[in-house]
């Protein structure tokens, strides 16, 4: 074993500089999200959700306890989750039990619908981690105008309704 190699155990100046920058970036992100000051910077999605709520007459906030996550009720048992991501948002909805009858035919139908997003209006149809419930999701990773946002939300909700009906047609019990 060589005894002339000495490992330095003290942090270097570079390490301290990187750590200071990381702390500053983290602080700015926390302030923007309202985790430090309690005041959240109003984002594009915040504004659009507020405007959408007013237009369709939903009383109260659609915001959840998690910053940047909104719960939009589609009906009594189905909620669309709209989540802010960097440079966009995602929409997700768990809406029905997976088929018990005609399972293979339904999954083939769903896979063909996912092909190029043509049968799902650009969304992705899938199943939850337990393989028991159907999920529809869509990622919008660019900035959009309010009218386009409204159209995307409406198309997403129409896709949920369509696939809920398709699941019933293939012998699924609604959850």
Backbone as CSV, one residue per row, in Angstrom:
resi,resn,N_x,N_y,N_z,CA_x,CA_y,CA_z,C_x,C_y,C_z
1,UNK,0.836,-1.169,0.000,0.000,0.000,0.000,0.883,1.234,0.000
2,UNK,0.531,2.207,-0.824,1.319,3.430,-0.914,0.994,4.354,0.243
3,UNK,2.006,4.912,0.853,1.790,5.821,1.972,1.932,7.283,1.561
4,UNK,2.318,7.525,0.318,2.498,8.910,-0.111,1.207,9.547,-0.651
5,UNK,0.102,8.783,-0.771,-1.176,9.329,-1.214,-1.958,9.750,0.022
6,UNK,-2.322,11.017,0.032,-3.075,11.547,1.162,-4.408,12.067,0.641
7,UNK,-5.478,11.578,1.212,-6.797,12.062,0.833,-7.144,13.274,1.681
8,UNK,-7.561,14.326,1.027,-7.924,15.530,1.767,-9.342,15.357,2.286
9,UNK,-9.532,15.547,3.553,-10.842,15.366,4.154,-11.566,16.691,4.378
10,UNK,-10.868,17.816,4.174,-11.508,19.115,4.338,-12.241,19.496,3.054
11,UNK,-13.421,20.103,3.190,-14.105,20.597,1.991,-13.297,21.712,1.338
12,UNK,-13.336,21.764,0.058,-12.606,22.790,-0.680,-13.457,24.038,-0.825
13,UNK,-12.844,25.124,-1.281,-13.580,26.360,-1.533,-14.640,26.162,-2.614
14,UNK,-14.324,25.331,-3.600,-15.284,25.052,-4.657,-16.546,24.423,-4.065
15,UNK,-16.368,23.484,-3.151,-17.499,22.846,-2.505,-18.368,23.883,-1.805
16,UNK,-17.774,24.781,-1.055,-18.541,25.810,-0.357,-19.289,26.706,-1.341
17,UNK,-18.655,27.053,-2.457,-19.276,27.916,-3.465,-20.495,27.221,-4.057
18,UNK,-20.359,25.943,-4.394,-21.474,25.181,-4.952,-22.594,25.082,-3.927
19,UNK,-22.262,24.828,-2.679,-23.267,24.717,-1.641,-24.016,26.034,-1.460
20,UNK,-23.312,27.152,-1.470,-23.960,28.456,-1.332,-24.920,28.707,-2.492
21,UNK,-24.512,28.360,-3.708,-25.381,28.548,-4.867,-26.618,27.657,-4.773
22,UNK,-26.444,26.433,-4.337,-27.571,25.510,-4.202,-28.569,26.010,-3.177
23,UNK,-28.081,26.506,-2.046,-28.956,27.029,-1.013,-29.736,28.235,-1.537
24,UNK,-29.081,29.094,-2.287,-29.737,30.284,-2.846,-30.817,29.881,-3.856
25,UNK,-30.522,28.931,-4.709,-31.506,28.461,-5.687,-32.687,27.831,-4.957
26,UNK,-32.431,27.003,-3.963,-33.481,26.362,-3.199,-34.358,27.409,-2.511
27,UNK,-33.740,28.447,-1.949,-34.487,29.505,-1.268,-35.413,30.221,-2.251
28,UNK,-34.912,30.516,-3.460,-35.726,31.202,-4.461,-36.916,30.344,-4.886
29,UNK,-36.690,29.046,-5.076,-37.771,28.147,-5.451,-38.812,28.082,-4.342
30,UNK,-38.366,27.983,-3.103,-39.292,27.917,-1.977,-40.097,29.202,-1.842
31,UNK,-39.468,30.332,-2.070,-40.184,31.595,-2.003,-41.226,31.689,-3.113
32,UNK,-40.868,31.248,-4.310,-41.804,31.291,-5.432,-43.014,30.416,-5.155
33,UNK,-42.797,29.264,-4.556,-43.894,28.349,-4.251,-44.648,28.730,-2.990
34,UNK,-44.141,29.696,-2.249,-44.823,30.130,-1.043,-44.470,29.325,0.190
35,UNK,-43.440,28.497,0.114,-43.083,27.658,1.258,-42.375,28.450,2.355
36,UNK,-41.717,29.552,1.992,-40.998,30.334,2.996,-41.822,31.532,3.434
37,UNK,-42.314,32.318,2.504,-42.987,33.561,2.836,-44.478,33.393,3.034
38,UNK,-45.042,32.270,2.571,-46.480,32.097,2.642,-47.196,32.771,1.476
39,UNK,-46.487,33.527,0.674,-47.054,34.187,-0.490,-46.547,33.483,-1.736
40,UNK,-47.472,33.026,-2.528,-47.092,32.303,-3.735,-47.206,33.220,-4.943
41,UNK,-46.210,33.170,-5.806,-46.264,33.919,-7.056,-47.331,33.283,-7.933
42,UNK,-48.205,34.092,-8.477,-49.306,33.597,-9.290,-48.771,33.150,-10.652
43,UNK,-48.969,31.892,-10.983,-48.460,31.335,-12.230,-49.551,31.337,-13.294
44,UNK,-49.156,30.989,-14.508,-50.094,30.882,-15.615,-51.236,29.935,-15.253
45,UNK,-50.893,28.773,-14.711,-51.916,27.788,-14.376,-52.840,28.305,-13.289
46,UNK,-52.302,28.991,-12.271,-53.145,29.586,-11.230,-54.194,30.507,-11.842
47,UNK,-53.751,31.380,-12.716,-54.654,32.348,-13.351,-55.713,31.637,-14.188
48,UNK,-55.299,30.645,-14.957,-56.239,29.935,-15.814,-57.265,29.145,-14.999
49,UNK,-56.829,28.518,-13.924,-57.748,27.752,-13.081,-58.764,28.694,-12.419
50,UNK,-58.303,29.831,-11.925,-59.210,30.809,-11.313,-60.243,31.301,-12.332
51,UNK,-59.789,31.608,-13.526,-60.694,32.092,-14.572,-61.682,31.000,-14.973
52,UNK,-61.214,29.785,-15.112,-62.070,28.654,-15.455,-63.132,28.436,-14.381
53,UNK,-62.744,28.503,-13.124,-63.680,28.322,-12.009,-64.794,29.360,-12.062
54,UNK,-64.429,30.610,-12.319,-65.426,31.681,-12.402,-66.368,31.476,-13.588
55,UNK,-65.805,31.096,-14.731,-66.609,30.943,-15.942,-67.645,29.830,-15.827
56,UNK,-67.286,28.735,-15.175,-68.238,27.626,-15.091,-69.005,27.613,-13.770
57,UNK,-68.742,28.601,-12.918,-69.529,28.777,-11.704,-69.192,27.852,-10.555
58,UNK,-67.955,27.431,-10.452,-67.545,26.600,-9.324,-67.215,27.513,-8.154
59,UNK,-67.890,27.295,-7.040,-67.613,28.092,-5.856,-66.477,27.456,-5.078
60,UNK,-65.650,28.284,-4.493,-64.504,27.775,-3.750,-63.328,27.534,-4.672
61,UNK,-62.263,27.111,-4.077,-61.016,26.917,-4.816,-60.874,25.477,-5.285
62,UNK,-60.268,25.321,-6.427,-59.937,23.990,-6.925,-58.565,23.536,-6.438
63,UNK,-57.853,24.442,-5.768,-56.511,24.134,-5.269,-56.595,23.070,-4.177
64,UNK,-55.588,22.216,-4.140,-55.488,21.204,-3.093,-54.482,21.683,-2.047
65,UNK,-54.192,20.843,-1.089,-53.198,21.179,-0.067,-51.788,21.229,-0.640
66,UNK,-51.580,20.607,-1.773,-50.274,20.571,-2.415,-50.178,21.749,-3.383
67,UNK,-49.181,22.619,-3.225,-49.045,23.752,-4.139,-48.895,23.306,-5.593
68,UNK,-49.641,23.969,-6.490,-49.551,23.656,-7.914,-50.378,22.473,-8.360
69,UNK,-51.225,21.929,-7.462,-52.078,20.797,-7.804,-53.534,21.210,-7.590
70,UNK,-54.355,20.960,-8.609,-55.762,21.351,-8.572,-56.623,20.121,-8.818
71,UNK,-57.768,20.059,-8.146,-58.702,18.945,-8.295,-59.983,19.492,-8.918
72,UNK,-60.255,19.073,-10.137,-61.407,19.546,-10.888,-62.444,18.435,-10.919
73,UNK,-63.594,18.612,-10.236,-64.599,17.541,-10.207,-65.303,17.391,-11.548
74,UNK,-65.280,16.173,-12.064,-65.958,15.886,-13.327,-67.385,15.416,-13.049
75,UNK,-67.521,14.555,-12.067,-68.832,14.183,-11.529,-68.627,13.736,-10.086
76,UNK,-69.605,13.072,-9.493,-69.537,12.729,-8.075,-68.330,11.870,-7.708
77,UNK,-67.967,10.939,-8.572,-66.911,9.980,-8.260,-65.602,10.212,-9.019
78,UNK,-65.600,11.138,-9.956,-64.437,11.303,-10.831,-63.898,12.728,-10.730
79,UNK,-62.593,12.824,-10.482,-61.920,14.112,-10.372,-60.725,14.144,-11.310
80,UNK,-60.593,15.251,-12.025,-59.424,15.459,-12.873,-58.397,16.226,-12.060
81,UNK,-57.190,15.693,-11.994,-56.094,16.354,-11.292,-55.264,17.124,-12.310
82,UNK,-55.121,18.434,-12.084,-54.310,19.277,-12.957,-53.112,19.727,-12.132
83,UNK,-51.915,19.372,-12.582,-50.694,19.592,-11.822,-49.712,20.447,-12.607
84,UNK,-49.197,21.470,-11.960,-48.215,22.339,-12.598,-46.862,21.647,-12.661
85,UNK,-46.221,21.754,-13.818,-44.856,21.266,-14.006,-44.054,22.415,-14.621
86,UNK,-42.741,22.336,-14.606,-41.973,23.396,-15.269,-42.386,23.508,-16.748
87,UNK,-42.755,24.684,-17.167,-43.144,24.984,-18.545,-44.394,24.247,-18.987
88,UNK,-45.378,24.072,-18.103,-46.618,23.442,-18.521,-47.386,22.843,-17.372
89,UNK,-48.171,21.805,-17.701,-48.993,21.141,-16.692,-49.353,19.741,-17.178
90,UNK,-49.850,18.933,-16.244,-50.355,17.605,-16.583,-51.798,17.499,-16.123
91,UNK,-52.566,16.683,-16.811,-53.926,16.350,-16.401,-53.977,14.838,-16.238
92,UNK,-54.566,14.394,-15.132,-54.659,12.968,-14.852,-56.023,12.666,-14.256
93,UNK,-56.589,11.537,-14.641,-57.885,11.141,-14.096,-57.962,9.615,-14.018
94,UNK,-58.269,9.123,-12.835,-58.562,7.704,-12.641,-60.076,7.594,-12.677
95,UNK,-60.618,6.817,-13.620,-62.051,6.939,-13.869,-62.867,5.663,-13.898
96,UNK,-62.276,4.497,-13.937,-63.077,3.284,-14.053,-62.268,2.062,-13.638
97,UNK,-62.979,1.007,-13.282,-62.332,-0.273,-13.024,-61.876,-0.877,-14.348
98,UNK,-60.804,-1.644,-14.299,-60.345,-2.357,-15.497,-61.336,-3.464,-15.834
99,UNK,-61.407,-3.841,-17.080,-62.376,-4.856,-17.503,-62.129,-6.206,-16.844
100,UNK,-63.215,-6.857,-16.500,-63.132,-8.226,-16.008,-63.504,-9.187,-17.130
101,UNK,-64.367,-8.713,-18.014,-64.759,-9.496,-19.177,-64.172,-8.833,-20.415
102,UNK,-63.906,-9.611,-21.418,-63.347,-9.089,-22.674,-62.083,-8.266,-22.433
103,UNK,-61.304,-8.695,-21.473,-60.109,-7.954,-21.057,-59.115,-7.772,-22.210
104,UNK,-58.793,-8.835,-22.895,-57.813,-8.761,-23.967,-58.289,-7.843,-25.095
105,UNK,-59.560,-7.943,-25.463,-60.103,-7.095,-26.520,-60.063,-5.623,-26.116
106,UNK,-60.394,-5.342,-24.860,-60.378,-3.956,-24.399,-58.962,-3.389,-24.419
107,UNK,-57.981,-4.149,-23.919,-56.606,-3.656,-23.894,-56.051,-3.460,-25.307
108,UNK,-56.432,-4.324,-26.233,-56.026,-4.136,-27.629,-56.623,-2.845,-28.179
109,UNK,-57.889,-2.622,-27.881,-58.579,-1.399,-28.295,-57.885,-0.161,-27.699
110,UNK,-57.517,-0.230,-26.423,-56.846,0.893,-25.743,-55.458,1.145,-26.327
111,UNK,-54.716,0.084,-26.606,-53.380,0.245,-27.194,-53.453,0.890,-28.570
112,UNK,-54.419,0.471,-29.366,-54.586,1.082,-30.690,-54.990,2.553,-30.559
113,UNK,-55.787,2.878,-29.549,-56.190,4.272,-29.314,-54.990,5.118,-28.908
114,UNK,-54.077,4.541,-28.138,-52.884,5.266,-27.711,-51.919,5.527,-28.859
115,UNK,-52.002,4.711,-29.908,-51.102,4.861,-31.041,-51.272,6.248,-31.654
116,UNK,-50.245,7.051,-31.573,-50.222,8.431,-32.068,-51.237,9.341,-31.363
117,UNK,-51.878,8.870,-30.310,-52.830,9.686,-29.561,-54.122,9.970,-30.299
118,UNK,-54.364,9.282,-31.398,-55.538,9.584,-32.216,-56.844,9.141,-31.571
119,UNK,-56.840,8.050,-30.856,-58.074,7.572,-30.225,-58.265,8.124,-28.827
120,UNK,-57.347,8.977,-28.404,-57.430,9.542,-27.050,-57.300,11.061,-27.048
121,UNK,-57.372,11.689,-28.201,-57.205,13.153,-28.327,-55.880,13.621,-27.749
122,UNK,-54.825,12.877,-27.990,-53.496,13.274,-27.531,-53.179,12.860,-26.112
123,UNK,-54.074,12.169,-25.469,-53.860,11.699,-24.093,-53.259,10.299,-24.118
124,UNK,-52.943,9.786,-22.952,-52.424,8.421,-22.834,-53.331,7.652,-21.891
125,UNK,-53.805,6.528,-22.342,-54.663,5.661,-21.553,-53.799,4.588,-20.906
126,UNK,-53.976,4.370,-19.615,-53.185,3.372,-18.908,-53.940,2.784,-17.736
127,UNK,-53.208,2.044,-16.912,-53.795,1.460,-15.709,-52.953,1.852,-14.502
128,UNK,-53.560,1.787,-13.320,-52.835,2.155,-12.103,-51.821,1.073,-11.731
129,UNK,-51.063,1.320,-10.682,-49.974,0.415,-10.282,-50.486,-0.969,-9.900
130,UNK,-51.700,-1.052,-9.383,-52.268,-2.353,-9.004,-52.903,-3.071,-10.182
131,UNK,-53.035,-2.380,-11.318,-53.650,-2.984,-12.495,-55.150,-3.120,-12.377
132,UNK,-55.783,-2.280,-11.554,-57.215,-2.426,-11.309,-58.070,-1.288,-11.851
133,UNK,-57.467,-0.105,-12.066,-58.254,1.062,-12.490,-57.641,1.700,-13.731
134,UNK,-58.500,2.248,-14.568,-58.066,2.924,-15.781,-57.705,4.375,-15.483
135,UNK,-56.655,4.850,-16.129,-56.169,6.214,-15.936,-55.987,6.859,-17.308
136,UNK,-56.411,8.101,-17.414,-56.135,8.887,-18.610,-55.246,10.042,-18.187
137,UNK,-54.203,10.321,-18.950,-53.303,11.417,-18.592,-52.855,12.155,-19.846
138,UNK,-52.472,13.400,-19.616,-51.944,14.225,-20.708,-50.949,15.209,-20.141
139,UNK,-49.832,15.357,-20.831,-48.796,16.308,-20.443,-48.755,17.417,-21.485
140,UNK,-48.868,18.655,-21.011,-48.759,19.823,-21.883,-47.505,20.547,-21.425
141,UNK,-46.438,20.414,-22.181,-45.145,20.942,-21.726,-44.718,22.189,-22.492
142,UNK,-45.649,23.087,-22.651,-45.360,24.365,-23.290,-46.374,25.394,-22.778
143,UNK,-46.051,26.654,-22.933,-46.956,27.721,-22.527,-48.060,27.870,-23.565
144,UNK,-49.269,28.098,-23.084,-50.417,28.225,-23.971,-51.259,29.427,-23.560
145,UNK,-52.131,29.838,-24.445,-53.088,30.896,-24.158,-54.299,30.274,-23.457
146,UNK,-55.106,31.118,-22.823,-56.240,30.626,-22.044,-57.231,29.837,-22.902
147,UNK,-57.544,30.311,-24.119,-58.507,29.601,-24.971,-58.029,28.189,-25.302
148,UNK,-56.740,28.042,-25.550,-56.188,26.713,-25.824,-56.240,25.837,-24.570
149,UNK,-55.976,26.442,-23.413,-56.095,25.723,-22.140,-57.508,25.193,-21.961
150,UNK,-58.502,26.050,-22.196,-59.906,25.637,-22.072,-60.217,24.479,-23.019
151,UNK,-59.745,24.587,-24.257,-59.987,23.526,-25.237,-59.350,22.211,-24.795
152,UNK,-58.123,22.279,-24.266,-57.438,21.062,-23.816,-58.162,20.414,-22.641
153,UNK,-58.610,21.225,-21.688,-59.350,20.687,-20.538,-60.659,20.058,-21.000
154,UNK,-61.366,20.734,-21.903,-62.622,20.190,-22.419,-62.391,18.890,-23.181
155,UNK,-61.371,18.858,-24.044,-61.050,17.632,-24.782,-60.687,16.494,-23.835
156,UNK,-59.933,16.815,-22.778,-59.539,15.795,-21.809,-60.779,15.209,-21.134
157,UNK,-61.683,16.078,-20.706,-62.902,15.611,-20.040,-63.781,14.799,-20.979
158,UNK,-63.838,15.207,-22.245,-64.593,14.426,-23.230,-63.958,13.054,-23.437
159,UNK,-62.632,12.986,-23.417,-61.937,11.693,-23.546,-62.220,10.795,-22.346
160,UNK,-62.248,11.375,-21.154,-62.584,10.593,-19.954,-63.987,10.008,-20.110
161,UNK,-64.951,10.841,-20.515,-66.323,10.355,-20.705,-66.390,9.262,-21.758
162,UNK,-65.685,9.458,-22.871,-65.694,8.463,-23.944,-65.135,7.133,-23.450
163,UNK,-63.972,7.169,-22.774,-63.342,5.923,-22.343,-64.072,5.271,-21.179
164,UNK,-64.771,6.058,-20.404,-65.626,5.491,-19.355,-66.735,4.673,-20.023
165,UNK,-67.341,5.227,-21.073,-68.382,4.520,-21.816,-67.823,3.282,-22.522
166,UNK,-66.608,3.410,-23.067,-65.979,2.260,-23.716,-65.737,1.131,-22.715
167,UNK,-65.303,1.488,-21.514,-65.068,0.472,-20.484,-66.359,-0.246,-20.128
168,UNK,-67.448,0.502,-20.051,-68.750,-0.103,-19.772,-69.150,-1.031,-20.909
169,UNK,-68.916,-0.595,-22.132,-69.274,-1.407,-23.293,-68.507,-2.735,-23.333
170,UNK,-67.311,-2.755,-22.756,-66.522,-3.985,-22.711,-66.776,-4.786,-21.442
171,UNK,-67.796,-4.424,-20.677,-68.177,-5.213,-19.523,-67.558,-4.783,-18.209
172,UNK,-67.134,-3.537,-18.111,-66.511,-3.039,-16.889,-67.560,-2.464,-15.959
173,UNK,-67.357,-2.699,-14.685,-68.195,-2.050,-13.679,-67.574,-0.692,-13.366
174,UNK,-68.380,0.354,-13.345,-67.860,1.674,-13.010,-67.527,1.732,-11.527
175,UNK,-66.397,2.394,-11.213,-65.942,2.503,-9.820,-66.327,3.817,-9.310
